[in-house]
């Protein structure tokens, strides 16, 4: 006799979900992702974490990225951590297919995928229907040579003439982003402006976004203390090891906040207190951009990072509708 369909457990019949935990640096996203995975497990639902922090893709970049050590991951599988050497470029067009492949494999195992990170474009490339324009290696090499010789100012002026909306959204000091925008425009394509589409279309039909926030004054205090802890925990020693592994030859990793300043300290360009202060200032500015980015996620549920979050209750509310 065939099995009674009503006897089949919910966990066996449900469609896996894609979760995203986002927010500014220093708000506790990693810990919340583990709490969510455990809450899902209590409801008979497997869960695995997928990294969406561009700098945590790099092997050896641990202290400065607040990467969760393997022994502190509570036995929960983690994906797309420690994927690149510091000499390699991290690019969202490289990341997107790998993240989506990891998510599809997790779902195929019947588990939920939890994307966690603060790199806005990386998160959006997974959650939404982002398509990236083609690349032209020769053209990009010419633009990068121009950037190296003249700096970002003349390139940004060119971008302002061709695509003022995109130019207004790009950090004037981010030469790499300016080069990419000019490369795309030169091929007759319109840029996505390093921003969300006006009406983003979800990539996965069952997506839940949790965003961690904290008021500005409390966040600044958290970030400043976090940078001080990084130096106390051995940031400079970590960067010295990475320099031996070719950090200064890379074009992405060496520019990461904190790593560039520790390199400058090692070279004698900055004193330690100057390196720390500059890292704090840049981290605060980066956090402002992160908050601005994630505030545009209309479907996000915002949670106070200073308060205990009832993850079991959140999971229960989700499973009630399945």
N, C-alpha and C positions, 0 to 999 in steps of 0.2 A: 504494500500500500504506500502511496506517495506521502511524503512528509506534509504535515499541516503547515501551510504558509505562515499562520499566526504564531507558530512556535519558533520561527526563525528570529534570531535576536536582531535588535535594531542595528547593532554594530556590524552585522554581516550584510544588511541590506542597504545601509546608508551610502550615499555618495561622498567620497572624501572631500574635505574642505581645504581651501587655502586661507591661512591666517597671515596677517602682517602685523608686526609690532614695530612702530616707528616713533620718531621723536628726536629731539636734540641730543647731542653727545652728553653723557653724564647723567641721564635721567633713569638709568636702570633697566634698559631694554633687554639685556642678556638674562638677567635674573628673572624678569617677567616671562621671557620665552620658556624658561625651564619650569616656572610655576604653571604656565599654560599647558605644557606637555604633560606634566604630572596630573593636572586636573583632567585632561582628556583621558589619560590612562585610567584614572579612577572611574571613568564612564565606559571603560572597555574599548577605547579608541586609541590606536597607536599614533605617535607623533614624532616627527623628525624636524630638525632645524636646518634652514638654508641661510647662509650668510649673505647680507646685502650691504656690507661695509667695504668700500673699495680698498682701504688700506689693510684690512684683515685678510685679504687675499694673499698677502705677502708672508712668506716664511721668515721667521726671525723678528718680525715687527710685532712685538708682543706688549711690552710695557707702554709704549706710546700710543697704542691703539686700544688698550684695556681689553685685549683678547682674553677670553675665558680659557684658562688652562684645561687640558683634556681631562685631568683628574677631578675637575670641578663641574663637569657637565652632567652629573647625576645619571650616567649611563645612557643618556639620550643621544642618538646618532646626530652628528653634525656634518654638514656638507659645505664645500667651497670655502674652507679655511685653509691657509697655507698652500695655495695652488701655484703661486708664482715666485720666482727668484726676484730679488730686488733690482736686478738689471733689466727685467722685462717690464713692458708697459701694461698697466691695468686700464682697460677701456670698456665702456658699457656695451659696445657692440660685440666685444669678446665675451662679456659676462652673460648677457641676456640668454643666448641659446643654451649655455651650460646650466644656468639657474633653472630654466624652464624644463630642461631634460631631467634635472635632479628632482624637480617637483613632480613631473609625470611618473618617474620611477617610484617615488614615495606613494603617490596615489595608486599606482598599480599594485603596490603591496597592501592596499586597503587602509593606509595611514593618512593622517592629516599632515600637511606641510606648513611649517611656521617660518616665514621669511622675516628676518630680524636685522635691522641696521638703520643707519642714519644718512646714508648716501642717497639723496632724494631721487636723482636720475636713475640710479641702479634699482631702487625699489619700484619706481614707476615703470621701468622697462619690463618688469615682471608682471606687475598688477594690471597694466593697461596695454592696449594694442599699439605699442610703439614699433614703428618700422624705421630702420636706419638707412639713410641714403648710401650709395656706393662710395668706395674709396678710390683715390688715385694716388698711388704711392709716390710717383715722380713729382706730382704737383705738391703733395704735402712736404716732400723733402725740400723743394725750393722755398716753400713758405717757412719751413722751420729754419732754413739757412738764413732767410731774411730776418726772422725773429732773433736768431743768435747774434746777428750783426748789428741790428738797429733797435732791438727791443720791441715791446708790444705796442708802443704808442702809434707809429705809422700804420701798423696793421689794423689797429682798432679804428683809426680814422677812416681807413678804406671800408671797413665793415659798417661803420656808421653811415657812410654814403650809400652802400648797397642794401643794407638791411638794418635800419635804425632800431627797430623793435628788438631784434636779437642782441644788438650791441648794447642796448640799455640794460639787458638782463645779465650780461656776462661781466664778471669781475674784471676790471681794466687790467689787473695784474696777471690774469690767467691767460698767458700767451698760448698755451696749448688749445684751450677752448676757442680762442679767436682764430687760430690757424684752422681748426676743424670747420668752423663756420664758413670761412673763406673758401676752403676746399670744396665744401658742398655747393656753395653758390656758383663757383667757377664751373661746375659740371651741369649747370642749368637746373639744379634742384632748389626747392625752397627748404630752409632750415626748419627744424622743429623748435628752434629758439632756446634750446636747453631748458625747456619748460613743459608743463603738462599741456596736452592738447586742450582746446577750448571746451570740448565735450568728450572727456576720456571714456573709451569703451573698455570695460573689463575684459581681461584675457581669459580668466577662469570664471565660470558662472556662479560658483559658490565661494565668495571671498568675503572675509571679515577683517576689518582694519581696526586695530587698537593703537591709539596714539598717547604717549606719555608726555605730560606737560608739567611745568612748575613756573611760579611767577618769576619775573625777570630778576629781582634782587636775590632770591634764593638760588636761582640757576647760576648767576655770576659767582656767588660764594662757592657753590659746588665746583664750578669749573676751575676757579683759581686754586682751590685746595687740591683738586685732582692733579693739576700740572705740578704743583709742589711735590705731591707724592710720587709722581713719575720720576722726577730727578732723584728723590730720596731712595727710590727702589732700584736705581741703576740705569736710568735712561741713557746717560752718556756712555756707559760701558756697553750697553746694547748697540748703540750707534757705532761705537768703535769696532765691534765685531762685524757689524753689517758693512762698514766701510771696507774691511778686509775682504768681504764677499762681493765687493763691486758696487756698493750703494751709490757712490758718486758717478758711476757710469750710467746709471738708470736715468730716465727722464720723468718718471712719475714718483717713485718711492722717495727719492732724495728731496722732493719738494713738499712732502707731507708735513703738516703742522707738527712742530716739536722735533721732527727729524732734521729739518733744515736748520733749525736753531741749534740743535746739539752738534751738528756738523760744524756750524760756525764757531761754536765754543771750542771744539777740538782743534780747529784751525787757528784759533786765537783772535778771530774777528769780533767775537762777542765774549764778554765776561759771563760767568754763570748767572749772576742776577739779571743781566741783560737778556740772556737767552730765555730764562724763565718768564720774565716780564713780557717779552715779545710773543712767546708761545701763549701766554694767558690772553693777551690782547687779540691775537688771531683766532684763538679758540672761541672767545666771546663773539667775535664777528661771524665766525662760521656757524655758531649755534643760532644766531639771529636769522641767518639765511635758511637753516634747517627748519626752524619754526614757521617761517614764512612759507616755505615749500609745502610742508605737511598740513598747514591750515587750509590749503586748497583741496584737500581730500574731503569732499562733502560727506562721504559715507563713514568717515572715521568716528569712533567713539573715543572721546578724550578722557583720560584718567589722570588723577593727581599723583605725580610721582612720589609725593611725600606721604601718601596714605597707603594703608594695606589694601590690596585689591582682592576681591573675592572672585578668583578665577573659576572656582567650581561653580559659582552662581552664573557667571557668564557662559560657561559651557552648558549648564543646564538650560538656560534660556535658548541657546542655539539648538540643542537637541530636541527641545519640545516641538519645534516646527519641522522636524524631519520625518 
